[in-house]
Amino acid sequence: MEFLTDLWLAILVAALVVWFISAIFWMVLPHHQKDFGKLPSEDALIDSLKSMGATPGDYAFPFACDSAARKDPELMKKWAEGPSGFMTIVGHMNMGRNMLLSFIAYLVVGVLVAYVAGEALTPGASFGRVFQITGTCGIMAYTMSSIPNSIWFNHGIRRIATNAFDGIVYGLATGLIFALLWPAANVPMP
């Protein structure tokens, strides 16, 4: 756990920087504005969900609770005829809570990057080597985890690309912070 005492500042600063970049990407820049589209008859859908008593959660439709249910001819007919999809109902969104949880997730990534870097590098390692190792770890953490979900939930190439772009920027920022704050080698005094 020595890596935590040596790299706590890099972990904290990297998480803060990524948090701010994320806020700018999602609230200021336009590249995520087309991630979601408006449904036709949106008001009718909202009224229908209210009348059904739909509560916050993740839903699939048509729904099959197990592999046996997926073989039901009625369900197979619904799948063939469509529409089918996935839906998340979020309820009242608590921005403060979500921003805090995002920051905590960025801290966890920072701790994991610090762990790998602490095992792979020594104090006094060159800026370039620290940036290479920590930036690669950051890019992997922020980019690769979302791709399988995007494939399975049919997010499309544009959304995969914009999320990958974000992850690359977050990873490079993480690598830069770690490289700038990497501990110097302890040189014994004569």
N, C-alpha and C positions, 0 to 999 in steps of 0.2 A: 504493500500500500504506500510505499515511499513515493511512487509516481504522483499520488494525490497531493502530497506536501510540496513536491517540487514543481508541479504543474497546475496547481489550483487556480492561479491567476490566468493562465492561458485557457483553461477550461471555462472559467467565468466570462472572460472577455470574448472568447469565440462564441459562446452561447448568446451573449448580448448582441454581438455583431450580426449573427445569423438571424436572430429575432427581429432586429431592425430591418435587415434586408428583406426578410419575409413580409414584414408589414408593408414595406414600400412596394414589393412585387404585387401583393394582393390588394392594396388600397389605393395605389397611385398609378402604377404602370398598367397599360391596357392588355397585356398578353393573356390574362386569365378571364377577360370579359366574355369570351365565347365558350367557356368551359361548360356552361349550362344553357339550355334553350327553354323557351316558353312553350308550354303545351297549348294546343288549341282548346278552347272552352275551359280555360283555367278556373274561372269562377265556378263552373258546374262541377269540376273535379274537387275543388276545395269544399263546396257544399256537400258533395257526396261523401267525402272523407269524414266531415263533421257528423253527418247523419249516421255513418257506420260506427262512429265512436273510435276511429283510428287514433291510436296513441303513439307517442314517439317510439321509434324503433326502426329496424331494417326489415324489409319485406321483399318477397319474391312472388311473382305471379305469372302463370298459374303456380300454385304451391304444392309441392309433394314432400311429405314429412320423412320419407325413407325410400329405398330403392324399389320396394314392392309397389309403393304408390306411384312411382314414375312409370311403371308398366301398365297402369290402368288405361284402358282404351279411351275413356272420357278425357283424362288428363292429356294423353298423347294428341287427341283431337284438338284440345284447347291450344297446345303448343304449336301444332301445325297451322291452325287458323290465325293465331295471334290476336291481339298483341301480347307480347310477353316482356317481362322486364324486372328491374329491381328498383326499389324505392326506399328512400330514407326520409322519415318524418322526424324533424328535429325539435319540434315544440318551440318554446321560448328559448332563444339562444342567449347564453350568458357570455358576453364578449370578454369580460374580465377573467372569468374562470378559464375560458378557452385560451386566452393569451398566456395566462400563468401556466397552464398545462403544456402548451407549446414550448414555453421557455424551459420547463422541466425536461421535456423530451430532448431539447437541444443540449441541456446540461448532461444528460445521459450519454448522448453521442460524444460530447467532449470528453467525458470520463473514459469511454471506450477507446477513443482516439488516443488519449493520453496513455492508457494502458499499453496499447500496441506500440506506440512511440517509445515509451519507457523501456519496453523489452527489446526493441530493435535498434535504438540509438543510445549514445552515451552523452553525458554532459559535454558541451563544447562541440557537438556535431555541427557541421556546416549548415548555413541557412538553406542552401539548395537541397541537401539531403533531408533535413527536417521537413521542408516544404513538400518534397516528393512523397515521403512516407505519410505524413499527416494529411496532406491534400488528397492523396489517393484513398486513404481510409474515410475521410469526410465525404468524398464523392460517392464512394460505395454506399455509405450509410444513408446519405440523403437522396440518392438516385435509384439504386437498384431495388429497394424494398417496395416501391410503388408499382413497378412494371408488371409483375405477375397479376396483381389485383386489377390493373388497368386492362390487361389482356382478357382476364376472365369476366370482368364486368363491362367489357365492350366500350371502353372510354374513347377509343379512336386514336389515330396516330397523332393528331394535333395536340390532344391533351397529354398523351405520353411524352411528346416532344417538349411541351412547355414545362411539365413537371421535371423532366430530365434536365432542361436548361436551368431551372431553379436549383436543383440538386447539385449541379456542377458548380454554380456560383457559390452556393453555401459551402461546398467542400473546399473550393479554392480559398474562400475567406477563412475557413477553419485552418487550413494549411498555412496561410499567411500569418495568422495570429500566433499559431504555435511556433512558426519559424522566427518571428520577431521576439517572442518571449521565452525562447528555449534557454535553459540554464547554461551558463558558461562552465567550462571545465575548471575544476578545483586544482590550482597549481600550488604545490607545497612551497612554502617560503623557506629559503636556505637558512 
